[in-house]
Structures are given as C-alpha cells and as structure tokens.
Amino acid sequence: MLQITDLTYRIGGRVILDQVSLTIPDGHKVGLIGRNGAGKSTLLKLISGDLATDGGDIRLSKRARMGVVSQEAPAGARSLLETVLAADTERADLLAEAETTTDPHRIAEVHTRLADIDAHTAEARAAAILSGLGFDGDAQQRPCDDFSGGWRMRVALAATLFLRPDLLLLDEPTNHLDLEATIWLENYLINYPGTIILISHDRDLLNRVVKSIAHLHDGTVTLYGGNYDKFAKTRREQMELASKHYEKQIAQQKHLQSFIDRFRAKASKAKQAQSRVKMLEKMGPAIPVVEDRGISFDFPSPKELPPPLINIHEGDVGYEEGKPVLRNISLRIDMDDRIALLGANGNGKSTLAKLLANRLTLMSGEKHASNKLRIGYFAQHQTDELRGDETPYQHMASLMPDVIEHKVRAQLGRFAFEGQKGDTKVKDLSGGEKARLLFALMTLDAPHMLILDEPTNHLDIDSRDALNHALNAYEGAVIIISHDPYLIEACADRLVLVADGTVKSFDGDVAEYRQYLLDRARMERRANKNGGEEGNGKPAKRDRKAERQQAAEKRKIAAPIKREVEKLEKQMEKLSERKAGIEEKMADPTLYEDANAQKLADIQKELGQIENDLAMIEQKWLDKQEEYDAMVA
C-alpha cells in the first residue's frame, strides 16, 4: 500500500525526519506515536502531499485513494447530511451526468459506476456515520453554520470516513469527540477494511484499533508489531537490555584498563598489556542509554475538610430562566470521591461542572458546600485566557506577589516548567504546555477538589500517564470529564451519567458503559428499521423491570451460543496476531530485494493462508453472533 524510502525533511535547517524508511502493507492499521513535536503530523502531511520532501521517496499503490480530514471546519447553509454527501465528488458528478446525458452507452456506464460505488446506499451510510459521531436525524438536516467549530470538525471527519479511502490518515481524530463518539469511532475503525495510519494519544484507541506501532523518535521511525501496550513492553525490555549491555561494557573496559595500567610497565606482561589496549580500542566508547525525561505533575495535597464537600438536593440549573438544562439534581461529593461524568456532548456535563465550580448557581433546589472549600477548575477554553506575551514565571509570580523567586519557580517545577521553559512566552508554548501551566496555576492554593473538563486534549501519552499518577496521588476529590476511557478507568471509581436532563449514577465500569452504548445503538437501529412505534404511532410504554427479566432469561438460554462466539473470537485473535507478525516481517524493505524473492513468496503464501482461515472463522463468528443477537433480541 505505502512505501517510504530514505525520507528526509528539514525545518529551518533542523532535521525533523532523517532518512525515514517505512513499508505498510495493504489493509494494515498502524499507530504513529512519538513525543509532541517529534514530527508525526509533519510525516502525515508529507504522505498526503501537503508538504514537499527534502529527499527520499514516497510511493502509494496505483489507483489507491487517500483520505485526510480537512483542517478547516466546513461552513455554509448546506445541511450536515448534504455536506457529507458532497464530499464524494465522483458520485455527485455521476448523478449530475445521469440527469443530462442522452448517449445510451454513457448512461449505462454511469449507472454501472454508480452501482460499483454503492451510490444507492450513500445517504444511509452518511446518516449512519453522522449519527455515530453524535448528530441525530434533526441535527443532520440543519446547516453547518448552526454548529460550533468543534462540532463542525466532526462533520469534516464524517466526510472523510464516508469516502471510504484505501489509505485513511487520521491525526488525533478524537480531539473534538466525547466519550460516546470516541467509542463509536473506535468500533468503526476496528472494522474498517482499508489501510489506516493513526496519530493518537488515546491508549485505548491504539490498543483496540491498530496492529502495529510506528515509533517516531530522534527523526527516525521504528516499526513494532502489536498494539500500544505490546510496544510499551517491548520498548521497555529493549531499554533494559541496552542498559545492561552498557553497564557490562563499562565493567569490561574498567577491567581491561586496570590490567593495562598495572602491567604496561612490566616487560614480562607488556605483550599482554598491548593486546588489551587493542581490545579496548576495538570495543569503542560505551554508549549510554538516554531515556526521554518523563513529564511529571505534582498536585499539592489539601488539608482535610469534614464531609460532605458539596451536597446538592433537588437542584435545577441552566443558563436561561425557566429553561433548566438539568433538573432535580441530587449529588453528594466527599473528599475521597473520584467521579467521572459520562454523557454525550450537549447533555449538560460542562453545565454540571460549572455548577460545582461556582460558575453557575441553582435556579431552584438546595446546594450546601463547606465555607473553607477551595476548588481547582480546568476547562480547555481557559488556555485562551492566558496572557500570550507573558511567561509561565510571570503568570505564577502574579499569584504569589510576596514570595521570593526560587519558591515561585519551585511551584512551576512541579509541572515541568524548569529553567528556560519557565521564561518562554506563553504564545510560544505548545497546547500541552499551556495545559500544564493551567494545572500549575489552578493548584497553587492546594484545592480540596479538582474539576477537570477534557484535560487531556493536548497531552501526549507520557503526559497523560503523568496526569493519571498525579490524580491518583492527590488526596482531594476529583471530578473529571474526558473522552479518554483509559484515563477514566484509571482515575475514577464512580461514574455519573448526565443525560436527558438528569444526573444519575451509572452502576458499572467503563467496559460496561461501552457495552451499554453499543447495545443502545443496536436497539436504535432496529427501532428505526421497524418504525420504532406501535399502534397509532405513539411510542410504546415500557415495563423496564419485565424487559430486564426477559433479557436475563434470553441470555441464559443463549449462553452456549455465546461460548461458541467467544471461542471463535479467541481463534480470530490468534490468527490476527500471526497475521500481524507476518505483516511486520513484510515491512522490512530488504525483503523486496531480488535475493529474497523466494522468501517473500513463502511469506506471502503463508499470509494468504492465514487471511483465508481468518475470513472463514470471521464468517462463522458473524453467523453465530447474529444467531446470539437474534436469541437475546
């Protein structure tokens, strides 16, 4: 599908990519990772042709279509559905030609091509993608200009997915999504038939979607088989081996040097000493293992307050009098709480966060909070409130007017703003660095509760891990809104669902919430297919308790089928691992040299057999899964 050979790219004389070579077979899903600023987005732009290389070669399979999400949010009076459909210019041109052409042969060609590209299903496919990304049927008919930039970027993503390109390039596709849309996208990409190169800092996405990891480090790319967790384990083992080798070499050099120093002057040992001098020279200097210095956060622990920190009883909250966004809120928060707010964007999660942070007041009901309660509140829009021409030190010093300089810098150092970085103007900081500065500012007075609204949007994986560790070490309450399921699972022990104007506990973990969303989406698809109504067109009344009992009974009867499904899933997983291993071998450019022709043929034969076996088992799995779904429906 894609072959990159000796690719070089410079910015202002600085080498960003240094003779990078990478081969990605057809249908392979690759996660492109590396520290912020390593050149990941630059590499995608070089592949897409948005940037010109300084050297090397990029080759794409003939007739392969490439898909890249537009950096500009779509706008205008055209509806969301029309915007997505218009992305397929070939379909639009063919439909227009079908209306005007009079040549019978050309008419036949046009309709044949329309059938080839599934033009008759286009509207349904576009609607399904928009629905998965959070747009209901009414929203899909509204113009783009009705939506904010973040929502319109979802439309740009939908347009690219709708095109079904052979090579799909995705750069942080979840940044504008909520958890619900992220989970939908994850499942969509898992089943995507084409080749994917995915830049993401979402560990769950990298673990579930990709089959290999391309690690960009010091201008070079190294390909690892497996998902992110396997990469992290392999990388850690490599670093440990390299460190042991370095230590062993140092010990050998010391031993040789000791012998040389001891016996060089003795005539009887001069020959042996000279031999060891040559051995030492051949060995060369020991190269130390230099690990990237990890980012660390350190949230100061607050003094304990008596419970509860906040108690809300039957509260309504909103922005316009008489039109509450959330009704009848009853919520208690104690100092040891770790709460994640779930629910699609627009359902009121940020509204609840603002209420807890005292940015909004109740319209009705009661809210009681400790008069000594200090709250640290983080929201992404706050990065725009930072003063661009001032430095992190100046920001911090303005909050610590009577404190000597080294103590101000010590507070910044808790969040990796040390030395020159503390004196860099905010406008020159990256998005992740601005987020870290907000963390440093908001935790200055050791708050009793942290409210974090999408804190990870600009953080790389290492920074997200650092945030995770800091939150788990922090001794106050945490309220978090995030599209990153890994962070929620690692930090939260209580899930609260904000949906349909209500706030209620979700009895389960992130995996169960994921399944809840998938089950709900399947039920909605069935409801849409069947009309979703009974009798005179009014929604049917539901006995939820009876439904749960019936569902439990159906699952019991269907248990043997479920076990067969799980057995087939394990077989698929093993075959997929074998396939990934072979594809990793095929990523080696030397394999395509003439001398390795037979080896390449054998590998391709083995890959073909595995793909046939995998297709057969996948079909069995689909049949059994459909049988199971029918039994529990």
NORMO-V983792 format. One record per pair of residues at least 6 apart in sequence whose C-alpha atoms are under 8 Angstrom apart, sorted by sequence separation. I is the first residue (numbers start at 1). GAP is how many residues later the second one is. If there is no record, write none. Layout:
BEGIN
[[I	GAP] [I	GAP]]
END
This chain:
BEGIN
[[9	6] [10	6] [24	6] [34	6] [45	6] [46	6] [86	6] [101	6] [114	6] [130	6] [131	6] [200	6] [215	6] [216	6] [225	6] [263	6] [264	6] [318	6] [319	6] [343	6] [354	6] [355	6] [397	6] [412	6] [482	6] [497	6] [498	6] [526	6] [527	6] [533	6] [534	6] [590	6] [591	6] [8	7] [9	7] [10	7] [33	7] [46	7] [214	7] [215	7] [224	7] [263	7] [317	7] [318	7] [342	7] [355	7] [471	7] [496	7] [497	7] [532	7] [533	7] [8	8] [9	8] [32	8] [144	8] [174	8] [214	8] [215	8] [316	8] [317	8] [318	8] [341	8] [387	8] [397	8] [400	8] [409	8] [426	8] [456	8] [480	8] [496	8] [497	8] [591	8] [592	8] [8	9] [9	9] [42	9] [74	9] [98	9] [214	9] [215	9] [264	9] [316	9] [317	9] [351	9] [409	9] [496	9] [497	9] [591	9] [7	10] [8	10] [127	10] [130	10] [213	10] [214	10] [263	10] [264	10] [316	10] [317	10] [412	10] [495	10] [496	10] [7	11] [8	11] [47	11] [212	11] [213	11] [316	11] [397	11] [494	11] [495	11] [6	12] [7	12] [8	12] [98	12] [212	12] [213	12] [315	12] [316	12] [396	12] [480	12] [494	12] [495	12] [6	13] [7	13] [97	13] [98	13] [127	13] [212	13] [213	13] [260	13] [314	13] [315	13] [316	13] [409	13] [495	13] [5	14] [6	14] [7	14] [211	14] [212	14] [213	14] [259	14] [260	14] [314	14] [315	14] [495	14] [586	14] [5	15] [6	15] [211	15] [212	15] [213	15] [313	15] [314	15] [315	15] [393	15] [4	16] [5	16] [94	16] [157	16] [210	16] [211	16] [212	16] [260	16] [313	16] [314	16] [393	16] [396	16] [4	17] [5	17] [210	17] [259	17] [260	17] [312	17] [313	17] [586	17] [3	18] [4	18] [48	18] [190	18] [209	18] [213	18] [312	18] [313	18] [357	18] [3	19] [4	19] [186	19] [190	19] [208	19] [257	19] [311	19] [312	19] [357	19] [393	19] [468	19] [472	19] [3	20] [48	20] [94	20] [189	20] [190	20] [207	20] [256	20] [257	20] [311	20] [312	20] [357	20] [392	20] [435	20] [471	20] [489	20] [2	21] [3	21] [133	21] [206	21] [207	21] [256	21] [310	21] [311	21] [415	21] [489	21] [582	21] [1	22] [2	22] [16	22] [17	22] [154	22] [186	22] [187	22] [206	22] [207	22] [310	22] [311	22] [325	22] [326	22] [415	22] [468	22] [488	22] [1	23] [2	23] [16	23] [91	23] [153	23] [154	23] [186	23] [257	23] [309	23] [310	23] [325	23] [435	23] [464	23] [468	23] [1	24] [2	24] [256	24] [308	24] [309	24] [310	24] [415	24] [435	24] [1	25] [130	25] [133	25] [151	25] [203	25] [308	25] [309	25] [392	25] [412	25] [415	25] [432	25] [485	25] [582	25] [1	26] [17	26] [91	26] [150	26] [168	26] [170	26] [172	26] [174	26] [307	26] [308	26] [309	26] [325	26] [326	26] [414	26] [432	26] [450	26] [452	26] [454	26] [455	26] [456	26] [167	27] [168	27] [169	27] [170	27] [171	27] [172	27] [173	27] [253	27] [307	27] [308	27] [431	27] [432	27] [448	27] [449	27] [450	27] [451	27] [452	27] [453	27] [454	27] [455	27] [91	28] [130	28] [166	28] [167	28] [168	28] [169	28] [170	28] [171	28] [172	28] [307	28] [412	28] [431	28] [432	28] [448	28] [449	28] [450	28] [451	28] [452	28] [453	28] [454	28] [456	28] [579	28] [129	29] [165	29] [166	29] [167	29] [168	29] [169	29] [170	29] [171	29] [172	29] [393	29] [411	29] [447	29] [448	29] [449	29] [450	29] [451	29] [452	29] [453	29] [454	29] [164	30] [167	30] [305	30] [392	30] [393	30] [449	30] [304	31] [391	31] [392	31] [579	31] [126	32] [129	32] [391	32] [392	32] [578	32] [579	32] [126	33] [129	33] [318	33] [391	33] [392	33] [411	33] [317	34] [391	34] [392	34] [317	35] [390	35] [391	35] [575	35] [19	36] [126	36] [250	36] [389	36] [390	36] [19	37] [85	37] [125	37] [249	37] [328	37] [388	37] [389	37] [85	38] [317	38] [388	38] [389	38] [575	38] [576	38] [324	39] [387	39] [388	39] [575	39] [246	40] [386	40] [387	40] [388	40] [85	41] [246	41] [81	42] [84	42] [246	42] [318	42] [321	42] [572	42] [246	43] [317	43] [9	44] [10	44] [133	44] [317	44] [318	44] [8	45] [9	45] [81	45] [243	45] [317	45] [318	45] [392	45] [396	45] [572	45] [7	46] [8	46] [9	46] [81	46] [134	46] [243	46] [310	46] [316	46] [317	46] [395	46] [571	46] [572	46] [7	47] [8	47] [134	47] [242	47] [315	47] [316	47] [317	47] [7	48] [8	48] [133	48] [315	48] [316	48] [6	49] [7	49] [81	49] [132	49] [133	49] [315	49] [316	49] [568	49] [6	50] [7	50] [239	50] [314	50] [315	50] [568	50] [5	51] [6	51] [7	51] [133	51] [314	51] [315	51] [383	51] [4	52] [5	52] [132	52] [133	52] [313	52] [314	52] [315	52] [383	52] [568	52] [569	52] [4	53] [5	53] [132	53] [312	53] [313	53] [568	53] [4	54] [312	54] [313	54] [3	55] [4	55] [312	55] [380	55] [383	55] [2	56] [3	56] [311	56] [312	56] [382	56] [565	56] [2	57] [3	57] [310	57] [311	57] [2	58] [310	58] [311	58] [1	59] [2	59] [80	59] [81	59] [310	59] [565	59] [1	60] [80	60] [81	60] [309	60] [310	60] [378	60] [564	60] [565	60] [79	61] [80	61] [308	61] [309	61] [378	61] [79	62] [80	62] [308	62] [1	63] [79	63] [80	63] [561	63] [562	63] [78	64] [79	64] [80	64] [309	64] [378	64] [78	65] [79	65] [305	65] [377	65] [77	66] [78	66] [376	66] [561	66] [562	66] [76	67] [77	67] [305	67] [376	67] [561	67] [76	68] [77	68] [305	68] [75	69] [76	69] [74	70] [75	70] [558	70] [84	71] [374	71] [376	71] [83	72] [84	72] [87	72] [374	72] [375	72] [376	72] [378	72] [87	73] [374	73] [375	73] [376	73] [377	73] [378	73] [379	73] [380	73] [558	73] [84	74] [85	74] [88	74] [373	74] [374	74] [375	74] [376	74] [377	74] [378	74] [379	74] [380	74] [558	74] [80	75] [84	75] [87	75] [88	75] [373	75] [374	75] [375	75] [376	75] [377	75] [378	75] [379	75] [380	75] [73	76] [83	76] [87	76] [373	76] [375	76] [379	76] [555	76] [75	77] [85	77] [378	77] [380	77] [554	77] [555	77] [74	78] [84	78] [554	78] [73	79] [74	79] [73	80] [72	81] [74	81] [551	81] [73	82] [74	82] [551	82] [73	83] [72	84] [70	86] [69	87] [70	87] [69	88] [69	90] [69	91] [68	92] [67	93] [67	94] [357	94] [67	96] [67	97] [67	98] [353	98] [66	99] [67	99] [65	100] [66	100] [67	100] [68	100] [69	100] [353	100] [64	101] [65	101] [66	101] [67	101] [68	101] [69	101] [64	102] [65	102] [66	102] [67	102] [68	102] [64	103] [66	103] [350	103] [335	113] [335	114] [299	115] [298	116] [297	117] [298	117] [296	118] [297	118] [296	119] [297	119] [295	120] [296	120] [295	121] [44	125] [353	126] [44	127] [41	130] [350	131] [349	132] [341	138] [336	139] [337	139] [338	139] [339	139] [340	139] [341	139] [342	139] [335	140] [336	140] [337	140] [338	140] [339	140] [340	140] [341	140] [335	141] [336	141] [337	141] [338	141] [339	141] [340	141] [341	141] [335	142] [338	142] [340	142] [300	143] [305	143] [334	143] [299	144] [300	144] [302	144] [304	144] [333	144] [301	145] [302	145] [303	145] [300	146] [301	146] [302	146] [299	147] [301	147] [340	148] [349	149] [348	150] [347	151] [348	151] [340	152] [347	152] [338	153] [339	153] [340	153] [342	153] [347	153] [348	153] [338	154] [339	154] [340	154] [341	154] [342	154] [343	154] [347	154] [338	155] [339	155] [340	155] [341	155] [342	155] [343	155] [344	155] [337	156] [338	156] [339	156] [340	156] [341	156] [342	156] [343	156] [337	157] [339	157] [341	157] [41	158] [40	159] [179	163] [180	163] [181	163] [179	164] [180	164] [32	165] [178	165] [179	165] [1	166] [27	166] [28	166] [29	166] [30	166] [31	166] [32	166] [33	166] [178	166] [27	167] [28	167] [29	167] [30	167] [31	167] [32	167] [33	167] [178	167] [295	167] [296	167] [26	168] [27	168] [28	168] [29	168] [30	168] [31	168] [32	168] [33	168] [294	168] [295	168] [26	169] [27	169] [29	169] [31	169] [294	169] [297	169] [25	170] [296	170] [297	170] [295	171] [296	171] [299	171] [298	172] [299	172] [304	172] [297	173] [301	173] [302	173] [329	173] [330	173] [296	174] [299	174] [300	174] [301	174] [302	174] [327	174] [328	174] [329	174] [31	175] [299	175] [301	175] [326	175] [327	175] [328	175] [40	176] [325	176] [326	176] [327	176] [39	177] [326	177] [38	178] [31	179] [38	179] [29	180] [30	180] [31	180] [33	180] [38	180] [39	180] [29	181] [30	181] [31	181] [32	181] [33	181] [34	181] [35	181] [38	181] [28	182] [29	182] [30	182] [31	182] [32	182] [33	182] [34	182] [35	182] [28	183] [29	183] [30	183] [31	183] [32	183] [33	183] [34	183] [30	184] [32	184] [1	194] [31	196] [31	197] [20	199] [22	199] [20	200] [21	200] [17	201] [18	201] [19	201] [20	201] [22	201] [16	202] [17	202] [18	202] [16	203] [17	203] [15	204] [134	210] [134	211] [201	258] [203	258] [201	259] [202	259] [201	260] [204	280] [204	281] [175	282] [202	282] [204	282] [203	283] [202	284] [182	301] [179	303] [180	303] [178	304] [179	304] [178	305] [179	305] [177	306] [179	306] [174	309] [183	331] [184	334] [180	337] [226	351] [226	354] [225	355] [225	356] [225	359] [224	360] [223	361] [223	364] [212	368] [211	369] [212	372] [36	424] [35	425] [35	427] [28	555] [25	558] [25	561] [25	562] [23	563] [24	563] [23	564] [22	565] [23	565] [22	566] [23	566] [22	567] [21	568]]
END
